[in-house]
Amino acid sequence: MTSLILPSNDGGTREYRLQGGASWARPTAPLTARRAYAAAHVIPEVLADNTPGAPARLDWDATMAYRHELWSYGLGVADAMDTAQRGMGLDWAATQQLIKRTGVEAASVVSSGNAATAGKTVRDLVSCGAGTDQLDIATLPTGEAGLNAVLEAYREQIAVVSEAGPKVILMASRALARVATGPEDYLKVYSTLLQEVDQPVILHWLGTMFDPALAGYWGSDDVAAATETFLSLIRDNADKVDGVKVSLLDASHEVALRAVLPEGVRLYTGDDFNYPELIDGDGSHHSDALLGIFAAIYPAASVALQHYDAGNAAEARAILDSTRELGKHIFSAPTFYYKTGIAFMSWLNGKQPGFQMVGGLHSGRSVVHLAKTFELADQAGLLKDPALAAFRMSDYLRINGVGV
């Protein structure tokens, strides 16, 4: 079996022998026991100006191919979300193109007759984030004028998503966090939007570990108080809420919230640390999934969900548990750089030509951190072609001066 020299945390190096990839079968029927979306990343052109502040130029063929890969495993795609570098390099111009292109590709899957997606609609296959990131927060007015600007920005993005065909995900807004003065402002903006949409949406609550600019969301730094505001919004608009994605990395909070959601409102876990037990459930309720980590572990996640469909809950849970350490590592603090690990695994697995990211975010993790990502991905059986992955890992280490 292939071996290579990896850096270690103590400043030295060590030999690592690869275990080899596992065999993860694609589903032969749609997944039904859990609804699951993988939040997909974006792949830039290798010759683009992939530096901080530069406009995003995407490799559309590779970016769309990655979405087709996720669909082939029976998973839905959550697109134009924080995993796709919203607010961290992906500008609104590129985001619009991403939403429209993904909608077109999803429609092609609907008509393809693929067994894994049979009977699915575009809204089943893809949900896209609608936010307010076209606004310049530095020039945003305060008070009622600021709230109206936020409303109009949301409306613009909702229209883009709706016209393209995907389900709308109402993303948390940095602009709203800036201008809102209390829970009433959040309720006013969100209630207005929910009354206006013609189909149910997913609400996204993103914690400060993912975006520090969202501190005090829902009008309070106290999670319990914020949760009450969030719940009141959902209860008053339950017919317009397909589900909620909660990304607080707090399993006990998610379990408690899940138990009191109105009938028919799903809880899509956004907990990339505790997803195995949350998806597995507590005997009364389980979470569905809308996870960034699923973009990295999608073959294993799909097989786990296939086992849930077959009634093999113990096997399903064991597979999810086998990916937990990888998830914890990729999403370790500072958590918002998790995207770097997902792109790195995509490159190791041959899904993109170079290890580059929009806005230079490929520098978001250290050499030692990414070497550990490689090791944990191998141990989870998620390096599809171990020889290719080892070759690319060796090249990456060499150009960074490891073992030279």
Residue, then its C-alpha position, 0 to 999 in steps of 0.5 A: m500500500t502507498s505511503l508518504i511522509l506527512p508533517s506532524n504537530d510537533g514540527g517533525t515528520r512521520e511516515y503514513r501508510l494509506q489504508g485504501g479507499a472503500s467502496w460506496a455504492r450509488p443508490t438504485a432508488p431515491l433516498t426517502a428515510r431522511r431528506a438530505y442536502a450537501a452544501a456544495h463548494v465552488i471551483p475557480e478557474v485555475l488562471a483566474d485572479n484567485t486573490p482576496g477582493a478579486p471578482a470570482r471567476l468560476d470553472w463552470d464545468a468543474t463546478m457543475a460536475y461536482r453537483h452532478e456527482l452529489w446528485s448521482y449519490g441521491l443527495g440534494v444540493a444546497d447551493a449558493m450558501d456559505t460553503a460556496q463562499r457567500g460573504m467570503g469571496l463569491d460576489w453577487a454577480a457570480t452568485q446569480q450565475l451559479i444559481k441559474r446554472t445549477g437550476v438548469e443542471a437540476a432540470s436536466v437531472v429531472s429529465s434524465g431518468n436517473a434511478a437515484t433521483a426518479g420522481k424528484t423535482v428541481r426544488d427537491l434536487v436543489s435549494c439556493g441561498a437568498g440573502t442580502d450580500q449585494l448590499d454595502i454594509a458600510t453605507l447602509p442607512t440606519g432605522e426604517a430606511g436600513l430595514n427597507a434596504v434589507l427587504e429589497a435586497y432579500r426580494e431581489q435574491i428571492a426572485v433570482v432563486s425562484e425564477a431559476g427553479p430551486k427552493v429558496i433558503l433565506m440566509a442569515s443577513r449581516a446587513l440585518a444584523r447591523v441595522a436591526t435594533g431588537p427582535e421586532d425588526y427581525l420579525k418584521v423583515y422575515s414575516t414580510l418575506l414569508q407572506e410574500v413567497d409563493q412556496p415554502v422556504i428553508l430558514h437558516w440560522l447561522g451561528t457566530m462560529f461560522d460568521p462572527a458578523l451575525a452576533g445577536y441574530w434574532g435580536s439577542d445574544d442569549v440563545a434561549a431568547a433568540t430561539e423564542t423569537f425564531l420559534s414565534l416566527i415559524r409558528d406564525n408562518a408554518d405554512k410558508v416554512d419547509g424547514v429550518k437549518v440550524s448551524l449552532l454546533d449545539a446538539s442539545h439545542e437542536v434536539a430541544l428545538r426539533a421537538v417543538l417545531p410545528e407539524g410538517v416543519r423539518l429540522y435540517t441539521g447544520d451541526d457538522f460535529n454532531y450530525p450522526e446522532l442528530i440524523d439517527g434520532d432519539g426514537s421520537h424525532h430525527s433531523d434531516a440534513l443540510l450539511g457542508i460536511f456532506a460535500a466532503i463525505y457524500p459517498a459515505a453519507s449516501v450509503a448511510l442513508q441507503h441503510y436507513d431506507a433499508g431499516n438498517a439503522a445501526e449500520a447507518r449510524a456506524i457509517l456516519d460515526s466513521t466520518r465524525e473525526l473528519g468532520k470535527h477536524i474540517f470544521s475545527a476553529p476557526t470554523f469558517y475556514y472549513k471550506t478550505g478542507i472541502a476544496f482540498m478533498s475535492w482536489l485530492n479526489g480529482k474533482q478539480p484541476g488545482f487546489q485553488m479557491v475564490g478569494g485566495l481562501h485555499s490559504g485558510r488552513s495550514v499545511v499540518h491541518l490539511a495533512k491531517t485532513f488527508e489522513l482522516a479522509d483516508q481512514a474514513g475510506l473517502l479517498k476514491d483513488p488513493a494513488l492519485a490522492a497520495f500523488r497530489m498530497s506529495d506534490y502539495l507537501r513538496i511545494n510547501g517545503v515539507g520533506v525537501 
